[in-house]
Amino acid sequence: MLKGTRLAGLLLLTTALTMPSVLHAQETPPEETSTEQAGDPLADAVEGEPPAQDLQDTDISLPGGGIIVTGRRNRDPARTSGQVLSVLSEADIARSGEGDIAGALTRVSGLSLVGNGRVFVRGLGDRYSLALLNGLPLPSPEPLSRVVPLDIFPTSVISSSLVQKTYSANFPGEFGGGVINLTTKAIPTETFLTVGFSGSGDTETTFQNGLTYFGSRWDTFGFDNGNRDFPSALQDAIASNTRINDLPIAQQRQLAGQIMPLNLVTLQKNNELPINFSANVTGGTSFEIGDGNYLGLIATAGITNTWRNRNVTSQQFGDAEAGQLLFDSRNFITDNKVLVNGLIGLGLDIGEHTIRWTNLYIRDTLKTARLATGTDSFTDVARPFEFQTQQTGWFERQLMDSQLVAEFNFDRFELDLRGGYARTDREAPYNAIVPYIRTNIPNDPFGDKFVVDVGALIGGTERIQVGFEDLREELWFGGADVTFEVTDTLSLTAGYAYSDTSRRSLSFIIRPLIGSTAEFTTALRALGLRRPGEIFNGATLASGVIPPATTAQPFFNITVSDPTPFPVFDAALTVHAGYGLARYRPTDRLSLEAGVRYEDGLQVAAPDPAFGGGNLANPTRIANDYFLPSATVTWEAIDDLQLRLSASQTIARPQFRELVEQTYFDPESNRRFRGNPFLIDSELINVEARAEYYFGGPRRVSLAGFFKKIDNPIENFLITAPGIIETSYANAPEAELYGAEFDFAYGIDLANWGGFFETKQFLILANYTYTQSSIAVGPNDLAPIPGAIGQAASQLFDDGAPLVGQSDHVANLSLGIEDDDKVQQFTVLFNYASERVTLRGGALPDVVEDPGLTVDVVARSEVKLGGLPLEVSLEARNIFGRDNFEFQQINGNRAEINTFDVGTSFSIGIKAEF
């Protein structure tokens, strides 16, 4: 196994790996590294080619022995590994110019970004992906995703990102499209301090009109000052395990007066939205303790505050064949997102042994203000009513992770011990929806006015609702790996891994209702003309008296209700796993990596019986164990040409969110989600063949073909209600996916041009993935859902339809000029993804997204200011203004579901190193 240098190579599970980056590293030249391995392509430069000067220390933390370097192989992990993988080094991430790791990963072949930070590998949804931090699992703070959203990881805390697309037994069995392993910054070899600032904006948002609401004075930093604490009446109900509908009338009135404070539900116009800003600081140092032992420390902290305007068109078909639209809305949305992060790492290097303790904190907050206007014909096609719906929301996600790893190296014997604790929280308090309706009914004194239907006097319309959500997920994990080098050509690894995840989810949707006698109907309708925070104004309204009252008795009866059948859910997943892995090299040109993993898992999800539900509840209990084999054969057919063949069996478990019968609102896709407790595990068979040719230095080309068979894949489907797009889930009977992947990297030395180009190279990075998938549905296949256990699968899924999230074509092209001696680069980035289904339509057409082509320009350069070296970066994103399109279409008729202008964004940043 490759050994790392001092503290620069400290890893949680594997020592540092020196590698040539895809392109020149643009960093401080590394220490000299031996190239004495027989036949190492780096030992003998090819005449006429640029020398391989791009070696750099790239941290990669992987479980189960990491990446083995043997025989004729060089130190490039993508070439050296027994598996198919791509590595983004810190320099590669900087080259992309992305602010978060999700954006940077879209430059990897076969990867596409869907929604808020969910990375799809080869068109497979995030349920088929696995995200690790330093080789260890992470819980998700997002109820809509099993995998932690990768847009909450700023690139400033990540040293490298590895994407492995073939399965090996040292990884968890939930592996479909691939595993994404993020490695945090390593312990430094010398003291350093960097400080960075940036400002950005886009043509749709910056200095434009926007919406907001006051909230609290700490909102700019992503924290609340207590204004958004759950109302005391709701806290009392939770503490006493009482459903909202069962509260005494007096407590219901009290709650009604607490759910709509003026500062949290009153929309305000912001005449000029500010620019976005970002700031971060990173520092580190190391100390020698004793003879040759080192203690290192690294810390980083940052904050990003961004604004975004969207004017979303959302429509619904009545009769899709006839092109009849019964719902047509324009929703103007202003989002303010604040990301705060911090990392502290301690490392101890005692000879060949290393110990590291890593602590990560990330908080991602979204403050949203919305005003939707449009028409609704679902109640009466001949006389549609008009609406103006106000919405204010606050969504905070928080991740805390602490990992402790000890790696002991005794010549041919290695022992890795790892464990830790992680916790995620998601809170969404005071998410208020207030619909004002204009009925246009003749002779109605309020027919030409926008009125809130506070008394349910107008049938078929939505009423005020205020949501309160609180989710906590905790994860304990541990494991041990033993690797023994039996001979120079054979190594064996055995390991055990344990994880215990528990989640408690609270979701209350409170709907206040005011009743009265017929005598006071007009007064009740007039009450709906007020602003949201003045309809239910605290203690006065909670008492049931609206001044000026002519009697001591209340003439309005105030109650609250919660339509959620199961407001509190508990879920858990416990996994015990053991595995064995062998790496064998019978000849200099042939190697085999094979293993098997035994995994025993118990997954449960059920409503808390203390909050009701009774016989209506559908608890989930999935207890399965699996043997999951994997094997990869790698053959170096001729010098620099490498052939691989991989096969494996893996699984995909339902996500908690997909099982829980609660309704969640996703502010990114602007729709609601509801779980299905009847979901079962998916099982996958994966096969891949690949050819890789290495020209020398950073030049390479590869071509691969892949095939996957999936039993019981989990797909989403559309549930429609007037003005509401809702998503649920079901198991399709079977699906297949196949495709091809092309990857190309080439660097051209421009030294012969002389002058400005003497130290420059022209860099080409290109990749393309073609994917096809199809669902197989038979006439007798079932897809159980709540309320319809005998549901025919054919009523939800069309035979031959593609899998959700799969684009036929995904392509990336990067063209740039970089300097070999200093930080100086200019890169143009092209990213293309073809249409993909985002939501199964059932009886209606599928909902389709068309990402299209986006073009970005990124430049950075080193400059001197008074002797202080500075790095200046400039970015222009989506320079041709590609918009977001999500729609349903049939026979030329089209209904927009989530379509809006995106605009072009610009950014300037500066980083100083001391």
Protein Blocks (a to p, Z undefined) as FASTA:
>chain_A
ZZddfkllgcfkbccdddddfbdfkiacdddddfkbghiaklpccehiacdfkbccdddd
dehhiaadehjbcfbfklmpmbdcddddfklmmmnopabfklmmmmpghiacehjhiace
ehiafklpccdeehiacddfbfkbfbdcfklpcfklpfbdcddfbdcfkbcfbdfkbccd
dddddddfbdcddddddddddfklgopacdddekiaklmnopaehlmgccfklmmmmmno
pafklpcfklmmmmmmmmmcfklmcccddfbdcddddddddddddddehjhiacdddddd
ddddddddddddddddfblmnopafbdcddddddddddddddddddddehjbccdddddd
dddddddddddddddfklommlccddddddddddddddddddddddddehjaccdddddd
dddddddehiacdddddekpghiaklmpccddfkopaghiacdddddddddddddddddd
ddddfblmbccdddddddddddddddddddddddddfklmmmmmmmmmpcfklmmgcjll
mnopacddfbfbdfbdcddddfbfblbccdddddddddddddddfbfkbccddddddddd
dddddddfkngnijmpccdddddddddddddddddfbghiacddddddddddddfklmpc
cddddfklopacdddfkbccdddddddddddddebhjbdcdddddddddehiacdddddd
ehiacddddddfbdcdddddddddddddfklngpjllmgccddddddddddddddddfkb
ccddehilmlcfklmpcghiacehiafbdcddddddddfkbccdddddddddddddfbde
kjmccddddebjaddddddddddeehiacddddddehklopacdddddeehiacdfbgcd
ebjaddddddddZZ
